[in-house]
């Protein structure tokens, strides 16, 4: 059927939508070929097929071929490899939400376009919900290890900073404390998971908890191995704690569709508050025992 002539502005908007669809087709197709899990592979192939169909829907109005964005394809491919498929895909879908204004603009001239956009969003969310990723099953264990490490180590390092005033001693004490605590947390998570009748494997839950704890410990203590001024080390350590909270809160907000701001300020407030409290305790201990190192 012959299409009515579109204005330049609408044609440009359709070309943008067309480019988004073909780019996402190649993203999902590339991910489907890189993932081993047969179930997730099938889901991604289905989404890729739908994106290609939507591309041809838009092409019927423009009669033009639009190349995909190679940068976007590789960007999301790398994000998925680093942070997982659930995070990568949901982050990409967030970008699609911002394109809703484009679809609204087009639908004023092509009514069927809005229905295509709504069907696409609903169907893709249903397909994404089918994706089974192991790390998402153990996200609670990761949160446990990370939260505990942030609260305990920021507090311990802040207290040790004023009590010892020696960056190497602080790093050594923090590392020993952190490793011991990570083993304790991992063992506790193992026993806790084993006592529950769930789908999680106790050893994997232990591994995710312990790994999150150890990585957090290493990131927090490394300023004490680089700088010699212990107050500079303390400031960088606290900044690192905020960075960890920022990244992980954003990760959770994307993968779990939870509010970002509330959780970020809550975690940051607890960690920094305890750090300030133990810093004061370190000062009192140093004065009470007349320690001079």
Secondary structure by P-SEA (a helix, b strand, c coil): cccccccaaaaaaaaaaaaaaaaaaaaaaaaaaacccaaaaaaaaaaaaaaaaaaaaaaaaccbbbbccaaaaaaaaaaaaaccaaaaaaaaaaaaaaaaaaaaaaaacccaaaaaaaaaaaaaaaaaaacccccccaaaaaaaaaaaaaaaaaaaaaaaaaacccaaaaaaaaaaaaaaaaaaaaaaaaaaaaaccccccaaaaaaaaaaaaaaaaaaaaccccccccaaaaaaaaaaaaaaaaaaaaaaaaaaaccccaaaaaaaaaaaaaaaaaaaaaaaaaaaaacccc
